[in-house]
Amino acid sequence: QLQLVESGGGLVQPGGSLRLSCAASGFTLRYIAIGWFRQAPGKEREGVSCLNSSGGRTNYADSVNGRFTISRDNAKNTVYLQMNSLKPEATAVYYCARTYSASCPSLQTLTGFDSWGQGTQVTVSS
């Protein structure tokens, strides 16, 4: 059974860091691209980052570029999102999503991502 399970969210002060995890089961992560999205209250879900199947190409939203890093541990079949220098506007539910291709689709749309986790809450507040 295909499943994605996010963890690692929580409350952090502005300027702090968190590392989110996305554990996959039922399929092998290294054969497909996988992305991270987030959805703040009252807003549409937006793309944050994507990692292609080879692990050699990453995409980031402009709002997080230089502060967030996506990575993968093939042995654990898990993808991570390291988030540094967090800002209050990063408060959202974060989701990982599986694609059905080896390369990353555009982060401007949900098209191309066919399976989603349940999400993990990140709150950035003092």
N, C-alpha and C positions, 0 to 999 in steps of 0.2 A: 504494500500500500504506500503510495507516494505521500510524503509528509514533509513539511518544513516547520520547524519549531524555533521561534526567536526567544532570546533571553538576554539578560544583562542591562535592561533598562532600570531606571530609578530616578531619584531626585539628586541633582547636582547643582552646585553654585555656578554662577556665570564665571567663565574662565576655566572651569574644571574639565575633566575628561571622563569618558565612559567608553567601554568596549562592548559592542553588541555581538551576539553570536547567533548564527542560523544553522541549526543542525538538520541535515537532510537524511531521509530514509526512503527506501524504495527505489532509489535511482542513484547514480554516481555523478557527483557535482563536476568532476573534471571534464566531463564530456559536453557540457553545455555552459552557456553564459548565465550568470545569476545577478540579480540587482537588488538594491535597497531603495525603498520608497518611504515616505512619511506623510502623515495626514494630521494637520492641526485642526482643532475644533472649528467648525464652520467653514473649513477650506477644503479644496479638492486635494486628492492624493497627488503628490509630486515626486518625481524621480530624484534620487540623491546620488546614487553611484551604481556602476555596473562593472563586472569583471568577466572577461571572455573565457572561453573554455581552456585555452592554453595558459591562462594566467598572465599573459604578457601584455595585455592591453586593458586599461581602465578608463572609465568615463566618470566625470563628476559634474554635478550641478555647479554653476558659477558661485552660488551662495556658500558652498562648502569646500570648494577647491583650495587646497593648501592646508586645510585643517582636518579633513576626514581622510581616512585611508581604508580601502577595501582590500582584503586578503583572503587566502583560502588555505586550509590544512587538508590535504588530500587523505591523509591517514585517518583523520577524524571525520571526513566528509562534512566539513563545517566551513562556513564562510563567516568572516568577521567584518565589522565596521568599527574602526578606531576613530573616536570623535574627540578632538582636542579643541581647546579655546572655545568652549561652548557658549552660545549666546541665548538669551531668553527666547528668541524667535525660533530656536531649534526645538522648542517644546512641541511634542507631537507623539502619535503612535507610529512606531517604525515597523515596517514590514519587509521581509525578504520575499523575493519572487523569482520563480524559475522561468526561463525562456524555453523555446523549442528550437533554438539554434545555437551554433558555436560562437557567433559574434553578438555583440550587444546591440539591441534595438535602440532607437532614440529614447532618451529619458524624458522627452517632452510628452509622451503618450504612454498609456497602459498597454497599448497594442504590442503584441509580441511576448507578453508575459502571461503564462497560462496557469500557474499554480502559485498560491499565496499562503504564507503563514498566518497565524492568528494575531500577530503583532505584539510589540512590547512598548510600554509607555516610558517616554523620556520627558522629564520635567526639569527645566533649567530655571532656577529661581533662588533668590537670596532670602 
